[in-house]
Amino acid sequence: MSTELRTSTASAAEVEADAVVVGLVQGSGDAGPTLAVGAEEVVAAFGGNGELVAELVLLGATGKAEEVMRLASRGAVTAPLVVAVGLGRDPGSEQVRRAAGAASRALSGTARVASTLGRIDAAAAAEGSLLGAYTFREYRSNGDAKPPVATIELLLAEGDTAAQDAATTAVAVAGAVTTARDLVNTPPNDLYPASFAERAKVLGEAAGLTVEVLDDTALADGGYGGVLGVGQGSSRKPRLVRLVWAGGDRAGGDEALPKVALIGKGITFDTGGISIKPAAGMDHMTSDMSGAAAVVATTVLAATLNLPVAVTATVPMAENMPSDTAYRPGDVLRMYGGKTVEVLNTDAEGRLILADAIVRAAEDDPDYLVETSTLTGAQMVALGTRTAGIMGSDELRDRIAAHARAVGEDGWAMPLPEHLRPELDSRVADLANVTGARWGGMLAAGIFLGEFVPDGLPWAHIDIAGPSFNTGGAWGYTGKGGTGVPVRTLWALLNDIAANG
């Protein structure tokens, strides 16, 4: 069961719903909270002059971010329940998203909810409402006690066509994030390279993409030594998927469309291989294909919304397992394109499959190359679990980081210091897959990937090791498990490129 979002211009006081959501803004200093824009009809129905706020304050409402307070309407409005959700002191787009998500989570089990938050920011309210309502229930035999909200009616101002269009796009974007979350949350006994490739193919072809899937035989014929090396320890053989969106119509001319290469790490489960991981927390490695899930979902979204940008996704998929056929520390892999890499740690496998994919993607002569992956635990050490580390060409890196912060996925520009490059020198090969140093692991991984990017090609690496999978409690519009990061960042970037090149 998934949540349906509709839009209407109905009165918040008269809409047929089980609950109506209003925003509450936190006051400064000793000032109390105030109701946000869009709740005027509800305020009037409660008698105006702060009566509704006074009742909420008596219940303990402050308006702090994500606070949810319920008040029986007692017939003042058609909906039997008024739900006030906190927007904090500065209700920008991200605060609206998080408030809408908190309301959706709090109202699980409700059949129909009406929300006035769309009158503040239609796109943010639509995204937050749908993503906050998300649950992954495929493997629950008895279902949840409380299913997600069945229908959310987003109330918009009469005649606001821009808000309507923004909400329509936001529903598609939230759908793409949901697709990525579903892929990440699917357990690795069901999502392995072959099945992941099939799901990507089905999604791509349904959206009108050209799809190519290379199996292990084709990978061997093509010389994809990184993907094959990482995947050789598993009985479930690797794949490489290519999804191609040729681009929609560009208004105002016949100029060539910008071309963007997207690459995502698709390790469907990572034991660490011979350099095996500790048992504690290894179940989280079901999320090691989050970058691939985001890239697949974003490319499908570009086609779904007819974006005038040519997008090609190159997605390597493998399962990193220890066995008598697994690759070993000390092995040398010949990567796609000819470079050789000495393997010092088989748990630094993501960069090996990504190196193959980067070289292949660059052969298409893109204008930009963007790769995302759950690459290093060092990302979480440096930036925590909610902030992605973004490296690469300075201009593109900073551009992506700004988009990440704007859409609420958060990202921070990180350097690629030249002095770290010699630490990747190998005794026997062109380079090693890890350094011998304890420090700067996130940066060293970015430097490694940069060795496979052609000179002059603007590129970026987004390390989402922490942000892609929430192992803690739910917050805002983010529940436990796969988050769908960085689908919305990639989508914002593609729109920026479509508009500005």
N, C-alpha and C positions, 0 to 999 in steps of 0.2 A: 504494500500500500504506500503510495507516495502522495504528497500534498499538492493540491491544485491551487494555483493563485489566479484570481480574477481581479479585474479593476472595475470600479463603478464611481459614479458621482452622487451616490445616495447620501442622504443626511446621516451623520453619525448618531443622531438621536433616534432615528426612525428605521435604520437598516435592520433587516431580519438576520439576527446572528445570536449565537449563544454567549458571546462576549465581544465587547468593543474595547480596543486598545487605544490609550491616549498617552502622550509623552509628558514627562514631568521633568522640568529643568531645575537643577539644584541652585539654590540662592548663594550669593557671596556673603561672607562674613556672618552676621546674625540674621540676615534676611532668609525667609522661608522659601520653599519651592514655589514655582509657578508652572501653570500648564503651558505646554508648547503650542505652536501654531497648529491648527487643524482640529482642535478640541472645542472650538467655540460653541458648536451646537449642543454638545454634551454639557458644557458649563451653563449655558442658558437653561437647559432642561432641569438642571439642579438648582435653579433659582438665581444664578449669577452671583456677582459680588463675592467671589471667593468661597462660596459654600462647599463646592466639591473639593477644593484644595484643603479647606478646614477639616472636612471629614477624613481626607487621606492623611493629613498630618496627625490627627487623633489616632490613626492606625499605626503611626510611626514612619510614614513616608518622608523621605528627605530629598528625593530626586537624584541620589548618587547613581553613578553609572551602573546599569543592569539590575538595579533594584526593581522588584516586581511586587506590587501591592494590589490586592483584590478588594473590590467594594460591591456589595449587592446594590443594584440600582433601585430596587423597591418601586419599580414602575416609572421612574423618572425618565428613562429611555426604554426603547423597545427591548434591547438586549438585557437579559437578567443580571449580567455581570459587567462591571467596568474594571478594566485592568490598567493600572497606571505603571508605566515602566520608566525607570530613571535614565536620563540622557546626560547626566553630569552637568558641569558648569558651562561647557562649550559644545553645544550639540552640532558638530560637524557630521560629515557623511559617515565616517567610521563609527561615531557614537550612535548614529541612527541604525546602522547595520547591527551593531552589537545589541542595542536595545530591542530591535525587532527579533533578533535571534533568541534573546533571553525570554521574550514574551512567547515565542513559538514553543520553546522548550517547556515553559511553565504551564502552557495550555495543552500539553499532550493529552489525548483522549477526547478533546473537544471536536465536535463535528464542524462547526462553522464559526470563524472568527473574522471580525471586521477591524481594520486598523486605520487610524488616522495618521500614522507615521509617514505615509506616502505623500501627504501634503507638505511635509518638511523636505523630503528628498525621496522621490519615487524610486529611483534606481537602487539606492541604498536600502530602502525599506523592503523592496521586493527581494533583493539578494539575501538580506539578513533573515527575512521571514522564512524563505524556503530552505536556506542552509541551516538555520536553527532548528527547523522541523525535521531535518534529515535523521533517519535511523537506518541501520543495516540489519535486516531481519531474515536474511536468506537461510540462515542455519539454525533458527529457533523453531523447534518442533511444536511448541505450544503457543507461540506468539508472545508479544509483550502484554503486560497487564494494561498498559495504556498505549494505544497506537498513536502515531503522530497526528497533528491537526489535519482534518480531512480537506477543508477548504478555507483559504484565507482570501477575504475580499479587501483589496487595497483601495481605500477611498481617496479619490483625487478631486481637485477643484474642477468645476464645470468649465469646459472649453480649453483645458490645459492639454493640448495635443502633444506638446513637448514632453510632459510628464508621462503621458500614455506611451509614447514611443520609447522613452527611457525605461519604463517598466517592462515593456515587451522585450527589449534587448536584455535587460537584467534577468528575466526569466530564462532566456537561452543561456546566458552566462552561468547562472546557478545550475542549470541542467548539465553543463559541461563539468563544473566542479563536482557535481553529484556522480557523474560518470567516472571521474578520476577517483573519487572516494570509494565507489563500489569496487573498482579494480584493485585498489590498495587493500581493501578490507576482505577481499576474497582470499581464503586460506591457500597456502602454497601446494596442498595436495590437489587442489582443483585449478589453481592458476600457476602453470609452469610454462616454459617457453613455447611449446606447440599450441597449448590452449590459449595462452595470452596472444599469440600471433593470430590465431583464428578469431578471437574476439575483436582485435584491432581491425582485422580484415572486414568483418561484418559491419562494424561501426563505420569504417571508412567507405565501403561500397554503398552503404545506405545513404551516406551524405554526398555521393557522387565523386569520391576521390578515386584516383588511380592507385592501386595497391599492388605491391610486389613483396613476396615473402621468400627469403632465401633459407633453405634448410641446411643441415650440417654438410651435406654433400656439396651444395652450391657454395657454401662458405669455404670449404676446403678448396674447391676449384678456383675460387676468387682470391684466395690467399689471405683470409681474415684470421690471422694467427692469434690475435688477442681474444676475440670472441670464442674461437675454438679451444684455445688453451684454458680459459676459465671454465668453459662448459664441459671439458672432457672427462671430469670426474663423476658426472651424473649420467644415469641411464636415460634421462630426459634431455635430449640433445638441444643445442642452442638454435636460435633463429635470429634473423635480422629482417625487420619489417621496414618498408618504405611506403609512406603515404604522401601523395602528391595532390595539392590543390593548385590548379593553374591560375587562379585568381578571378575575382568578379570583374564587373565593368567599372572602369574609372570614369567619373564624370568629367567632362570638359576637355577631352583630348584623346589622342591615340598613342601617347607616350607609353613606353614600356613600363610594366608594373615592377615595383621593387620586389626583389627575391630574398626570402628569408629561409635559412636552414635552421630547423629545430632538431635538437638531439636530446634524447632522454635515456638515462641508465635503467635497464630492465633486468636487474638481478632478481629473479622471482623468489629465491631464498638464498640467504648467505650464511653458511656455517663458518666461513673463514677458510674453508678448505683445509689443507694440511696444517696451516697456521690457525688452528681452530679457535673459535671464540669461546669465552667462558659460557657456561650453561645459563647463568642468570641473565635474563633479558633477551636471550637469543630468539624468543618467539616474536620479538619486535622486528626481526629481520624479514618477516613477511612483507614489510613496507619498503624493502630495498629496491623496488621497482617503481617508486613514487614518481621519479622524474619521467620515466617512460609513460606512465599513466597520464601525467599532466600534458605531455607533448602530444599524445594521441588525442586526448580530449580537446586540446586547443586547436589542433589542425582540423578536426571535425567541426568545431565551432566556426572556424573561419569559412568553411564551405557552407555551413548551415545558414550563416548570415551574409553570404555572398561578399565577403571582404575583398576589396581590390588590392590584394597583396598575394603574390605567388608564394606559397608555403610548401616546403618539403620536409617531412619528418623522417629522420633516420633513427631507428630504434633497435639497438642490439639487445637480445634477450638471452639469458643463460642462468643456470642454477649452479652455485658454487658449492660443491660437495667434496668430502674426503673419501677416497677409495683407492683401489690399486691402479686405477687409470688416471687419477687426479694429477694435475700439474704440481710441481714441487718447487720449494725454495732452491734457487740455483739454476733452474731451467732458464733458457733463453728463448723468447718468442720472437718470431719474425712477423711484424705487424703488417696490416694492409698498407701498401705503399712502399714497404721495404725496410723501414727502420727496425732495429732489433732492441729488445728490452730484456734485461736480466731481472728475473723475479727474485726479490729478496724476501717478500712477504706475500703469501697467497691471499691474505685478507685485504690487500690493496688491489682488489680485482676490478672494481668499477672503472678505474682509469684505463685499464687495459682494453675493456670492451669499448669504452668511449673513444679511445684513440683510433681504433679501426673506423668507427662511425664518423668521427670528425674528418678523417682523410677522405672517406667516401663522399660525405656531404659536400666537402669543398670542391670536389670534381664537377659539381653542378654550377660552379661560378656564382655563388650567392652574393648579394650585397651585404648581408649580415649573417653571422653564425652565432646561434645562442644554444647553449647546452645546459641542462639542469640535472642534478643528481643528488642522491643521498650519499655523498662521497666520503666525508670524514667525521669521525667523532670530535676532531679538533674544532670543527665549526661550533659545536655546542659548548665546548670549553671556552671559546673566544666570545661567542655572541649569545649563548643561551638557546633555549628551545623554540623561540618564536621569531628570531631574526635571522634571515638568510644572509650568508656571506657571498658577495658578488665581486667577481674578479674579471680581468680581461682588458680590452682596449679602453682607455680612459673615458672617452666620450660616451661610448655605448654602455659601459659599466655604470657610469653616473646616471645616465638616462634610465636604465632599468631600475636602479636603486630608488630613484625618485618615483617611478611608477609603483614600485612595491609599497612604498610608504603611503602613497596616495590612495591605493585601493585597500589598504589595511592588512596586507600580507607581510609587510615590513621587510626591509633589506638594507644592508649597509655595505658601502663600497670598501673593498679591501685591496691592498697592494700586492704586487708580484715582485718582490725584491730581487734584484739581479744577483745579490751575494748568495742567495740560496741555491741558484742553479748548479754550481759545482758540486753540491752535495748529492746531486742525482747522477753524477758520473759513475759509470760502471767499470768494473775490472775487465770485463770481457765483451760488453755490448755497447751500443750507442748510448744507452742510459739505463738506469735502474728504476724500478717502480716505486721505491721509497728511499728516503735518506736514512742515515744512521743517527740522526739527531732526534732529540725528544721534542723540540720546540718547532713551531711554525708549520705543523702538519697540513693545515688547511691551505696555506699559501704554497707549500711545496707541491701539493696535488694540483693546484691551479697552474703552477709553472710546468709541471709534467704535461698537462693537457695542451698548454701553449706550444710545446715542441711539435705538435702535429697540425697546428693551424698555419696556413700559408701566410707569408709576409704580406702585410698590407690589407688583409681581410679583417674588418671590424668584427670582434668576437667577444663573447662573454660566457662566463661559467657561473652558475647559480648553485651554491651548495645548500641544500635543503635538508640536511641530515636530521636536524631537530624540528623545523617547522612543518615537515610533511606528515608527521605522525604524532598525535597527542596521546601521551601515555598517562596523563593526569586527568583531573576532573574537567567536566564541560565548562566552557565560558563563552559568553557572547553567542555567536552563531557557530561555534566550534565544539563538536562533541568528541568523545573518545575515538581513537583510531585515526584512519586516514583523513586528512584535512583538505586535500585537493590543491594545496599550495604547490607550484606557483601559477595555476591556470589563469587567475585574474590578472596577475602581473604580466604574463605573456600576452594575454588578450589586449591589455592596455598598450603594451609596446607595439603590437601589430597595428592597432588603430592609429597610434602616433605615426608609425611609418607610412601607413596609408594616406594620412593627412599631410604629413610634412616631409616624407622621404627619409 
